[in-house]
Amino acid sequence: MINLLKKQSPVRIVALGFAVVILLGSLLLMLPCSIREGVTVRYIDALYTSTSAVCVTGLIAVDAGDTFTPLGQFFWQCSSRWVVWG
């Protein structure tokens, strides 16, 4: 796996990093512990929210306070700060 990454251009590695964090964030937002009881979230909404958080646009498809638990909001905020922490 490391040899495969070494053969890639830096631009491709950054793009792959964005894709991985976006997908991981959307999966974390879909966990039952991330969604308030009685609320349903479609995967496309979680994917859009995660993409918006990673790309720091600030757009969101659903109301974060009414939809996500504090843990879900934590996941959402972490995905928006991954570039700073990395």
Secondary structure, DSSP 4 states (H G I P E B T S, - for coil): -HHHHHTS-HHHHHHHHHHHHHHHHHHHHHSGGGB-TT----HHHHHHHHHHHHTT----SS-HHHHB-HHHHHHHHHHHTHHHH-
